[in-house]
Every structure is written in structure tokens, then in C-alpha cells.
Amino acid sequence: MGRKRKGRAINGWLVVDKPAGVTSTTVVARVRRALDAAKAGHAGTLDPAATGVLAVAMGEATKTVPFVTDAMKGYRFVVRFGQATDTDDAEGTVIASSGLRPSDRQIEDALPAFRGDILQVPPQYSAVKVEGERAYDIAREGEAMDLAARPLHVAQLQMVARPDADHAEFVMACGKGGYVRAIARDLGRALGCHGHVAWLRREWSGPFRADEGLSLDQIDTLAADGMLEGRLLPLEIALADLPQLPLTAEGAVRVRNGNPGPVLSSQARPGDLAWASFQGQPVAVGTYIGGELHPSRVFNL
């Protein structure tokens, strides 16, 4: 007999306001323990030094993680000019420095090149895989890599404060796979003075906001009082960008068994990705074709 999975079958999302100094994996483990959940995961890693929204999925909600990972995300960060580090943030070792400092006008003139559809080379210390290994593991061994540039959509990049000559504060909204550290690195290079991220906060991720998140202390307190489960958000919040299709009773049975099932009505177009519900409860995500949902992810609720 196989080992029985420990923990309770809890489904939903918990929004955490991650503090600096802990990894995303550590936060997920702490939430899972606090809820005694059988299964948990997160939608988008935050660097240990970064703060802000970390959305933790429990149970069947883990099947919706890709839809949050693919969603737009918003950041607030500070660039430190005059220094490049090996990690492109303040945690790393300074590898180059410059006495030059850009003016506000020079910064503003440089920003358009980082907006819209751009190509971005990930930091050496990143989770990108190189021949099966994580780039950060190779970098820690002292090896430099030629990482391929990746497409990124930057919907917003704006300087919002200039507290002194060494620092500038920015807000950014971007799509999947964006590295704020790479933006700081490349902006410093474009300005001829080097740069790295001094401080970083993810303010929102898809439907989740940091100012609605719980601190780790709040999580522990609510768990001790038996109130943490009541703070879970429903699984379907991650599917807000997809059309919702109400299933017929027959359709619900068929879709739950992994087969195409008829829907009552639809605002989706043929071939659209959508999610289906029955009596208000999410049943599956799939493709809408010919009046039916063809499921690709079925929720066992």
C-alpha cells in the first residue's frame, strides 16, 4: 500500500504579504502547516530580499496556478546607480562601479526603450534552466553563462521619485517572466553608470494585492484562533480573465469524467479557453468548442 498523504483537503487561495529575508518556498511551507493542508503551491517566486504579494494555492486551486503566473504583475522598486552586482540586487557582490550619475532627464529619456514588447536577458542568478540546471546553481559555482534573451511585455515603467543622486524609485507592470533586477541592470548600462535593485516590492499579481495580504504573524495568530481557513479566497478567483460557462446537469457529469460536456450558454468564442461551473461551483477549465467545454483541468471538489 502507498503512503497516505498527510494533511486536510483544503481548496482555495491565501494572499500573503511576504516579508524580506525568507524564500517563497518557506512561506508556502508555513502556510501549509498553519492550515494543515495536504497540498500547496505558489504563483510566481519572489526573491528572498523582495517583499509583497505571494499568492499561495491550496488543494485544487493549485490547478489554477498557471493562470496567475501568466497574468500581469505590478512592482515598485528602487534602483541604486553607480554599482553593478553579480546578483543585480543589493544582496550580491559589487563587480563594477562608476562615479557617473544620471540626471532625471537622462533617466526619463532612457525609459521608453524598456516599455512595450522587449527582449530581456535574465540575471545570472535566476531560476532559468541551462541544460537541466538552474542558472543560480551554475552561477554559485563561479561560472558565467550566455543566457538567451526572452520576450517580455512591459505595460508600464515610470520613475515616481528621485530621493538623491544615487537612487530612483520606479513602478512597473509587466507580463510573465519579467525580472525587475534585469531592468535595473540594463537601465544602468544604458545610462553608462551601472545599476542594481536596492529594494523591491510586488504590489499586485493578477487579481491579488499585497495590501490585502496577511503577514506571517497574522497567519500564525489566525491559525491559532481557528480563523485562518475563513480567509481563503475561492479557487475561481484565479480564473477571472476567462469566460465562465454554466454547464447543464448532463454536462457537469460528463466534464467531471473528463469528457466534453454541453453548456447552457456562452459568451466565449469557439476555441477560447474558459472555465465551466455547475450550480455556482467550478468544475473544470478547458476549450469551448461547438457548444461544449472540452476539459483540460478538472476540479475534484
BAKOL-874454 format. One line per 4 residues: their letters; for each residue x, y, z of C-alpha. Coordinates in Angstrom, 1 decimal. Each point is the difference from the previous one (the first is absolute). Layout:
<atoms>
a	X Y Z; ...
</atoms>
This chain:
<atoms>
mgrk	0.0 0.0 0.0; 1.2 3.5 -0.8; 0.4 2.6 2.7; -3.1 2.1 0.7
rkgr	0.6 3.7 -0.6; 0.0 1.9 3.2; -2.1 3.1 0.5; -3.5 1.2 -0.7
aing	-1.6 0.5 -3.4; -0.3 3.8 0.0; -0.7 1.9 -3.2; 0.5 3.7 -0.6
wlvv	2.5 2.9 -0.1; 1.7 1.8 2.9; 1.7 3.3 -0.8; 3.2 0.6 2.0
dkpa	1.9 3.3 0.3; 3.4 -1.6 0.0; 2.7 1.6 2.2; 3.6 0.4 -1.0
gvts	2.5 -2.7 1.0; -2.1 -3.1 -0.7; -0.4 -2.1 -3.1; -3.3 -0.5 -1.8
ttvv	0.3 -3.7 0.7; 0.4 0.6 3.7; -3.2 2.1 -0.1; -2.0 -2.7 -1.8
arvr	1.2 -2.6 2.6; -1.0 2.3 2.9; -3.5 0.5 -1.5; -0.4 -3.7 -0.7
rald	0.9 -0.8 3.6; -2.3 2.7 1.4; -3.0 -1.4 -1.9; 1.1 -3.7 0.2
aaka	-0.5 -0.1 -3.7; 0.8 -3.1 -2.1; 1.2 2.0 -3.0; 1.2 3.5 -0.6
ghag	2.0 2.1 -2.5; 0.6 3.6 -1.0; -0.5 2.1 -3.1; 3.3 1.7 -0.8
tldp	3.2 0.0 2.0; 1.1 3.1 1.9; 3.7 0.4 0.7; 0.8 -0.4 3.8
aatg	0.9 3.7 0.3; -3.3 1.1 -1.7; -3.3 0.6 1.7; -3.6 0.1 -1.1
vlav	-2.7 -2.2 -1.3; 0.5 -3.7 -0.1; -3.1 -1.9 -0.9; -0.1 -3.5 1.5
amge	-2.3 -2.6 -1.5; -1.4 -2.9 2.0; -1.3 -3.3 -1.3; -1.9 0.2 -3.2
atkt	0.9 3.7 -0.3; 3.5 -1.1 -1.0; -1.5 -1.0 -3.4; -0.7 3.7 -0.6
vpfv	3.5 1.2 0.8; 1.1 0.4 -3.7; -2.8 2.6 -0.5; 1.5 2.2 2.7
tdam	3.5 -0.7 -1.0; -0.9 1.2 -3.5; -1.8 3.1 1.2; 1.4 3.5 0.1
kgyr	1.9 1.0 3.2; 0.7 3.4 1.5; 3.2 1.0 1.8; 1.5 3.0 1.9
fvvr	3.8 0.0 0.2; 3.0 2.2 0.6; 3.1 0.0 -2.3; 3.4 0.8 1.6
fgqa	2.1 1.6 -2.7; 3.8 -0.2 -0.1; 0.4 -3.6 0.9; -0.5 -3.3 -1.8
tdtd	-0.3 -3.2 2.1; 0.3 -3.7 -1.0; -3.6 -0.6 1.0; -1.3 3.3 -1.4
daeg	-1.4 0.8 3.5; 1.4 1.3 3.3; 0.6 -3.6 1.3; 2.8 -0.5 -2.5
tvia	3.7 1.0 -0.2; 0.9 3.2 -1.8; 1.8 -0.9 -3.2; 0.1 3.5 -1.7
ssgl	-0.4 3.6 1.1; -0.2 3.4 -1.5; 0.1 3.6 1.2; -2.5 1.1 -2.6
rpsd	-3.6 0.7 1.0; -2.8 0.6 -2.5; -2.3 3.0 0.1; -3.7 -0.3 0.2
rqie	-0.3 0.9 -3.7; 2.5 -2.7 -1.0; -1.9 -2.6 2.0; -3.3 1.1 -1.6
dalp	1.5 -0.1 -3.5; 1.3 -3.6 0.6; -3.3 -1.5 1.2; -1.9 -0.3 -3.3
afrg	2.5 -2.7 -1.1; -1.2 -2.2 2.9; -3.7 0.4 -0.7; -2.2 -2.1 -2.3
dilq	1.1 -3.3 -1.5; 3.7 -0.3 0.8; 2.7 -2.7 0.2; 1.5 -0.6 3.5
vppq	3.0 -2.1 1.0; -0.7 -1.6 3.4; 2.4 0.6 2.9; 2.8 -2.5 0.4
ysav	-1.5 -0.8 3.4; -3.4 -1.0 -1.2; -2.2 -3.2 -0.1; 0.5 -0.3 -3.8
kveg	1.1 -3.5 -1.0; 3.2 -0.5 -1.8; 0.5 -3.6 -1.3; -2.2 -1.2 2.8
eray	1.6 2.0 2.8; -1.2 3.2 1.6; 2.0 3.0 -1.0; 0.5 1.1 3.6
diar	1.6 -3.4 0.9; 2.5 0.5 -2.9; 0.6 3.6 1.0; 0.8 -1.0 3.6
egea	2.7 -2.3 -1.4; 1.6 3.1 -1.6; -0.9 -0.7 -3.6; -1.3 2.7 -2.3
mdla	-2.7 -0.9 -2.5; -1.3 1.4 -3.2; -3.7 0.0 0.7; -2.4 0.5 -2.9
arpl	-2.1 3.1 -0.1; -3.7 -0.6 0.6; -3.0 2.0 -1.1; -1.7 2.1 2.6
hvaq	-2.9 2.4 -0.1; 0.4 3.1 2.2; -3.3 1.9 0.2; 1.3 2.7 2.3
lqmv	3.4 1.2 1.2; 0.1 3.4 1.7; 2.3 1.8 2.3; -2.0 1.3 3.0
arpd	2.7 1.4 2.3; 3.6 1.0 0.0; 1.0 0.2 3.7; 3.7 0.7 -0.8
adha	2.6 -0.3 -2.8; 0.7 -3.6 0.8; -3.6 -1.3 0.0; -3.2 0.2 -2.0
efvm	-3.4 -1.7 0.7; -2.1 -1.6 -2.7; -3.3 -1.7 -0.5; -0.3 -2.7 -2.7
acgk	-2.7 -2.3 -1.3; 1.1 -3.0 -2.1; -1.0 -3.4 -1.3; 1.3 -3.4 0.8
ggyv	3.7 -0.7 0.4; 1.1 3.6 0.7; 3.0 0.6 2.2; 0.1 3.4 1.8
raia	3.7 -0.6 0.7; 0.7 -0.2 -3.7; -1.9 3.3 -0.6; 2.3 1.7 2.6
rdlg	3.1 -1.6 -1.4; -0.8 1.0 -3.6; -1.2 3.5 0.9; 3.3 0.6 1.8
ralg	1.9 -1.2 -3.1; -2.1 2.2 -2.3; 0.8 2.9 2.2; 3.8 -0.9 0.1
chgh	0.1 0.0 3.8; -0.9 -3.6 1.0; -3.0 -0.8 2.3; -1.7 -2.6 2.1
vawl	-3.2 -0.5 2.0; 0.3 1.4 3.5; -3.6 -0.7 1.0; -2.9 -1.9 -1.6
rrew	-3.6 -0.5 0.8; -2.6 -1.9 -2.0; -3.2 2.1 0.5; -2.4 -2.2 -2.0
sgpf	-0.1 -3.3 -1.9; -3.0 -0.6 -2.2; -3.0 0.3 2.3; 2.0 0.1 3.2
rade	1.3 3.1 1.8; 2.7 0.3 2.7; -2.1 2.4 2.0; -2.6 -2.7 0.4
glsl	2.6 -2.6 1.0; 0.7 -1.5 3.4; 3.3 0.3 1.8; 1.6 -3.2 1.4
dqid	-0.8 1.1 3.5; -3.7 0.5 -0.9; 0.0 -3.5 -1.6; 1.2 -1.5 3.2
tlaa	-2.4 1.9 2.1; -3.0 -0.8 -2.2; 1.0 -3.7 -0.1; 0.3 -0.2 3.8
dgml	-3.6 1.5 0.2; -1.4 -2.4 -2.6; -0.8 3.0 -2.3; 2.6 -0.4 -2.8
egrl	-2.1 -2.2 -2.2; -2.6 2.7 -0.1; 2.4 2.3 -1.7; 0.4 -2.3 -3.0
lple	-1.1 1.4 -3.4; -1.9 -2.3 -2.4; 1.8 -2.0 -2.6; -1.7 1.8 -2.9
iala	1.4 3.4 0.9; 3.0 -1.1 -2.0; -2.2 -0.5 -3.1; -1.5 3.5 -0.1
dlpq	1.5 0.7 -3.4; -1.7 -3.0 -1.6; -3.6 -0.3 -1.1; -2.2 -1.9 2.3
lplt	-2.3 -2.7 -1.5; -2.9 -1.5 2.0; -0.3 -3.7 -0.6; -3.2 -2.0 -0.4
aega	-0.5 -2.8 2.5; 1.0 -2.5 -2.6; 3.0 2.2 -1.0; 1.2 0.2 3.6
vrvr	0.0 -3.8 0.3; 1.9 -0.4 -3.3; 2.5 2.7 0.6; 0.8 -1.4 3.5
ngnp	0.8 -3.3 -1.7; 2.4 1.8 -2.4; -2.3 0.0 -3.0; -1.4 3.0 -2.0
gpvl	-3.3 1.2 1.5; -2.7 2.4 -1.2; -0.4 3.5 1.5; -3.2 2.0 0.5
ssqa	1.3 3.2 -1.5; 3.3 1.6 -0.9; 1.6 3.3 -0.8; 3.2 -1.8 -1.1
rpgd	1.0 -0.5 -3.6; 0.8 -3.4 -1.5; 3.6 -0.9 1.1; 0.0 2.3 3.0
lawa	1.4 -1.2 3.3; -2.8 0.1 2.6; -1.1 -1.4 3.3; -3.2 -1.8 0.7
sfqg	-2.2 -0.1 3.1; -3.0 -1.8 1.2; -2.4 1.5 2.6; 2.7 2.6 0.7
qpva	2.8 -2.4 0.7; 3.1 -0.2 -2.4; 0.2 -3.3 -1.8; 2.8 0.4 -2.6
vgty	2.1 2.1 -2.3; 0.1 -0.9 -3.6; -0.6 1.1 -3.6; -3.5 1.1 -1.3
igge	-0.9 -1.8 -3.2; -3.4 -0.6 -1.6; -2.1 0.9 3.1; 2.1 -2.3 2.3
lhps	2.9 0.4 2.3; 2.9 -2.3 -0.7; 1.7 -0.3 3.4; 3.8 0.2 0.5
rvfn	-0.1 0.5 3.8; -2.8 -1.6 2.1; -0.5 1.2 3.6; -0.8 -2.8 2.5
l	-2.1 2.1 2.4
</atoms>
